[in-house]
Every structure is written in C-alpha cells, then in structure tokens.
Amino acid sequence: QVQLVESGGGLVQAGGSLRLSCAASGIILSINAMGWYRQAPGKQRELVARIARDSSTNYADSVKGRFTISRDNAKNTVYRQMNSLKPEDTAVYYCNGLDYPAAWGQGTQVTVSS
C-alpha cells in the first residue's frame, strides 16, 4: 500500500527556517520524480518544487532562492529546506510523485507569523 507521510511543519517567525520530510512507503523514489506542493487557505494546491530522478530541481518563482528540495532514495524520503520564511508561505505542505502519483497524505502545516 502506497503511503505518503509529511512531517516537520510548525509555527515559525518570519525569516525563520524549517525542514520538511516526506516518507514515501510503497513508492520507489528512484523511479519517480517528486514534488512538494502547498495549499494555502482558500487557494488551490500548487506545485512549488520538484526534483527529478537525476536530482535536478525546479522551483516556483515564489520560493526560488529560499527553498531547497532534496531526496534520499535509500531512505525513500524527500526533504524540503525552507529558509527566509514569509507569512505568505503559510500553508499545508504535501509531497507526491510526479511520474506515479499516489493518494495524498495528510500534509504538514506550516504557519509563519509576521
């Protein structure tokens, strides 16, 4: 059974940092490009970072230079380092496969206070 479990969220002041993790059981990361998404209140879920099978990365303009996505295929885990957080980064963050998406996990809440 495929399962995605996101963790690492929390409450942080603007300018702070957080590191999110996504443990993917049942999905072989090595054959899957992975993405980090976020959904702010009242908004649609958006893709903000992606990491390909060769570990090349792409970021939405809104997070470029502040967020870093990485992967550890041996641990079947994808990470997201978020620096210089802004109040507009407040959202529930999710991960999922881009080539072979699974059912969405519960996400992890990130709240950035001004």
Secondary structure as a PSIPRED ss2 file (coil, helix, strand):
# PSIPRED VFORMAT (PSIPRED V4.0)

   1 Q C   1.000  0.000  0.000
   2 V C   1.000  0.000  0.000
   3 Q E   0.000  0.000  1.000
   4 L E   0.000  0.000  1.000
   5 V E   0.000  0.000  1.000
   6 E E   0.000  0.000  1.000
   7 S E   0.000  0.000  1.000
   8 G C   1.000  0.000  0.000
   9 G C   1.000  0.000  0.000
  10 G E   0.000  0.000  1.000
  11 L E   0.000  0.000  1.000
  12 V E   0.000  0.000  1.000
  13 Q E   0.000  0.000  1.000
  14 A C   1.000  0.000  0.000
  15 G C   1.000  0.000  0.000
  16 G C   1.000  0.000  0.000
  17 S C   1.000  0.000  0.000
  18 L E   0.000  0.000  1.000
  19 R E   0.000  0.000  1.000
  20 L E   0.000  0.000  1.000
  21 S E   0.000  0.000  1.000
  22 C E   0.000  0.000  1.000
  23 A E   0.000  0.000  1.000
  24 A E   0.000  0.000  1.000
  25 S E   0.000  0.000  1.000
  26 G C   1.000  0.000  0.000
  27 I C   1.000  0.000  0.000
  28 I C   1.000  0.000  0.000
  29 L H   0.000  1.000  0.000
  30 S H   0.000  1.000  0.000
  31 I H   0.000  1.000  0.000
  32 N C   1.000  0.000  0.000
  33 A C   1.000  0.000  0.000
  34 M E   0.000  0.000  1.000
  35 G E   0.000  0.000  1.000
  36 W E   0.000  0.000  1.000
  37 Y E   0.000  0.000  1.000
  38 R E   0.000  0.000  1.000
  39 Q E   0.000  0.000  1.000
  40 A C   1.000  0.000  0.000
  41 P C   1.000  0.000  0.000
  42 G C   1.000  0.000  0.000
  43 K C   1.000  0.000  0.000
  44 Q C   1.000  0.000  0.000
  45 R C   1.000  0.000  0.000
  46 E E   0.000  0.000  1.000
  47 L E   0.000  0.000  1.000
  48 V E   0.000  0.000  1.000
  49 A E   0.000  0.000  1.000
  50 R E   0.000  0.000  1.000
  51 I E   0.000  0.000  1.000
  52 A C   1.000  0.000  0.000
  53 R C   1.000  0.000  0.000
  54 D C   1.000  0.000  0.000
  55 S C   1.000  0.000  0.000
  56 S C   1.000  0.000  0.000
  57 T E   0.000  0.000  1.000
  58 N E   0.000  0.000  1.000
  59 Y E   0.000  0.000  1.000
  60 A C   1.000  0.000  0.000
  61 D C   1.000  0.000  0.000
  62 S C   1.000  0.000  0.000
  63 V C   1.000  0.000  0.000
  64 K C   1.000  0.000  0.000
  65 G C   1.000  0.000  0.000
  66 R C   1.000  0.000  0.000
  67 F E   0.000  0.000  1.000
  68 T E   0.000  0.000  1.000
  69 I E   0.000  0.000  1.000
  70 S E   0.000  0.000  1.000
  71 R E   0.000  0.000  1.000
  72 D E   0.000  0.000  1.000
  73 N H   0.000  1.000  0.000
  74 A H   0.000  1.000  0.000
  75 K H   0.000  1.000  0.000
  76 N C   1.000  0.000  0.000
  77 T E   0.000  0.000  1.000
  78 V E   0.000  0.000  1.000
  79 Y E   0.000  0.000  1.000
  80 R E   0.000  0.000  1.000
  81 Q E   0.000  0.000  1.000
  82 M E   0.000  0.000  1.000
  83 N C   1.000  0.000  0.000
  84 S C   1.000  0.000  0.000
  85 L C   1.000  0.000  0.000
  86 K C   1.000  0.000  0.000
  87 P H   0.000  1.000  0.000
  88 E H   0.000  1.000  0.000
  89 D H   0.000  1.000  0.000
  90 T C   1.000  0.000  0.000
  91 A E   0.000  0.000  1.000
  92 V E   0.000  0.000  1.000
  93 Y E   0.000  0.000  1.000
  94 Y E   0.000  0.000  1.000
  95 C E   0.000  0.000  1.000
  96 N E   0.000  0.000  1.000
  97 G E   0.000  0.000  1.000
  98 L C   1.000  0.000  0.000
  99 D C   1.000  0.000  0.000
 100 Y C   1.000  0.000  0.000
 101 P C   1.000  0.000  0.000
 102 A C   1.000  0.000  0.000
 103 A C   1.000  0.000  0.000
 104 W C   1.000  0.000  0.000
 105 G C   1.000  0.000  0.000
 106 Q C   1.000  0.000  0.000
 107 G C   1.000  0.000  0.000
 108 T E   0.000  0.000  1.000
 109 Q E   0.000  0.000  1.000
 110 V E   0.000  0.000  1.000
 111 T E   0.000  0.000  1.000
 112 V E   0.000  0.000  1.000
 113 S E   0.000  0.000  1.000
 114 S C   1.000  0.000  0.000
